[in-house]
């Protein structure tokens, strides 16, 4: 998740898609990135799917830890978030992106305040001038002290309720995940939560990704390869597939299971675990006929929180593999592609 300045006058991808113009050259990736040339077409290894309602807690911890070590990525089913809550979240987001362009622009990201929140287009620093085929909306959904409702659409009128209800349920899921991940490291259940400052201050930043139909999906990407700088990312997509993960030097399609929540291990958990858990490298492809949407929530430490390898996991045999720094400093380096 890397974001740079976007001006209000920047042409939105949705507008380009609706104009039926030819594919602009800046969206055509190099041959080393084009999905048609780089997606592995052989047998895909079994991507972890975990029953989050498993009554045998030790087994659940073991499965989450294994997936986090080997993939940095897994899907959870029986997670306890009601289907209608997810459906309402998705319905509200879809309606927002179907509004007139001028109405969406009222929520445009302020380039000058340093916040990620708002409606925009550019996702990553452009490499060789290449652009991603996506528009987005960012806003915080937790804790209440970090919510700025000016970035929450007023239309549809049920948008706020849908997002607050989803955040309430997701918080329960994330806290359970963090506890299982801690236990999977052989630590007390609150070790990772404490490492990000505590469950009451961990920040939940919602993003809606909107990938409109693309005239040449074989050469474009919705989001280029990246790892999330969060601690943990929990995502629900619509029915259009497009997520790919990098494993064993290959790009694999990560087929979404209906009603699952997709979990990404982010950079902060990789750091706190001193590399035992893996921050997953992933990217997004696009579709020629259909609009793909996804709703990731990035769960991160507050800006002033200091994050580094947990002391319990560092000794002479296992020295620290990462620097300890404030999250805001890590974020700055990541966004500006500076050495960590």
Secondary structure as UniProt FT lines:
FT   TURN            8..9
FT   HELIX           13..18
FT   TURN            19..20
FT   HELIX           25..27
FT   TURN            31..33
FT   HELIX           35..38
FT   STRAND          49..51
FT   TURN            52..53
FT   HELIX           57..70
FT   STRAND          73..77
FT   HELIX           83..97
FT   HELIX           101..105
FT   TURN            106..107
FT   TURN            111..112
FT   STRAND          118..120
FT   TURN            128..129
FT   STRAND          135..142
FT   HELIX           144..146
FT   HELIX           149..151
FT   TURN            157..158
FT   HELIX           159..184
FT   TURN            185..186
FT   TURN            189..190
FT   HELIX           191..195
FT   TURN            196..197
FT   TURN            199..201
FT   STRAND          203..211
FT   TURN            215..219
FT   STRAND          223..226
FT   STRAND          232..237
FT   STRAND          243..247
FT   TURN            248..249
FT   STRAND          250..253
FT   TURN            258..259
FT   STRAND          261..265
FT   HELIX           267..272
FT   TURN            273..275
FT   STRAND          282..284
FT   STRAND          292..300
FT   TURN            303..304
FT   STRAND          306..307
FT   HELIX           311..313
FT   STRAND          325..326
FT   HELIX           327..335
FT   TURN            336..337
//
